[in-house]
Amino acid sequence: AGGGGYALPQAPAPVQAEETMEDWKLKLRSIAGLIELVNTAPGLTPQEQVAIVNFIQGNKANPFPDYQDERKFTVREERQGAFVVSIVCSVNYKDGKWKVSKNKSSA
């Protein structure tokens, strides 16, 4: 049955540096970058990720009928001194518009 051979050594998994607000700003310059941020957002549920991506790509049907027509989703947060800086994606199912904004609040 098998065996006897030598296993190739496994390369260590690459260490991924934590992204910063500057990295996020660069990604926000394109729809693909925004979608990547949404799909990797630690605070969003898979359903929320799909809803945002679908909306950005043109599907304006509200998958959250129990909520208001306008929803705000925090895509990223970073603590900067005494403040928390957030990237928020807002979608409005009533008028079909979306926007991304940066918010700063006290920590």
N, C-alpha and C positions, 0 to 999 in steps of 0.2 A: 504494500500500500504506500506509501509515500515517504516523505521525510528524508533524512540524510543530507539534504541540501543546506546551504547556509542562507540565512535571511539577510537581506540588505539592511544596513543600518538606516533607521528612520531619521530624517532630518527633523530638527526641532521645529515646532510650530512657530511661525513668525510672530513676533511680539508686535501687537498693533498699538501704536501710540494713541493716546486719547486725543480726540479731535478738539480743536478750540473754536471759539467764535469766528476767528479769521478763516479757518477751514470751512466753516459752515457758510460764511458770506460768499466764498468762492463757489461753492456748490449751488447757491441760490441764484447764480447768474444764468442757470439753464433749467428747463423743465426736468430734464433727466437728473440733474443734481438735486432738485427739490424732491423728486420721487425717491431718490436714494435716501435722502434724509428722513423722509416719511417712513419708508420701509424699514429703516434701522432705528427708528425712534423708540427709546426704551420705555417711555410712559404711555404709549398708545397700544390699544388692544389690536389684534389682527383684523378685527371687523372695522375698527376705525381707520387703520392703515389702508385697507381695501377701499373704504368709502371715500377717503381723501384722494387717493390715486385715481379712482374711477371718475370722481368729480372733475379733477384737473384734466383728465383725458376726454371729458365731454359728457359723461353720464350724470345728468343733473337730478335723477330720481332720488328722493330722500329715503335712505335705508333706516332712518331713525324717526319714524312718524310720531313717536311719543315725545319728541323734543322740539324745540323751537326751530324755525326755518334757518336761522343763522347759528352756526356752531363754530366754536373756537377750540383748536387743538394745539397743545404745547408740543412742539416737535423737538426742541432742545432747550436745555437750561445750563447755564454756567454761572458759578459764583465768582463775582469780581469784587473783592474787598467786602464792603458792607452791603453790597447789592447782589441781586440775582438778575441776570440778563437772560431773557427767554426769546426764542423764535416761535412765533405763533402763526399757524395757518388758519385763516377764517374762510369758511365756505357759507354761501347764502343760497339755499335751495329755492328761495322765492324768486330772486332776481338772476340767479345763475352765475353770480360773480364770486371770485375768490381773490384773496390777497394774503401776502406774507408780511408780517411786521415784527419788529424787534421791540420788546418791552423791557423796562428796567424798573425793578421794585426793591424795596428794602428787604434785607434778608431776615 
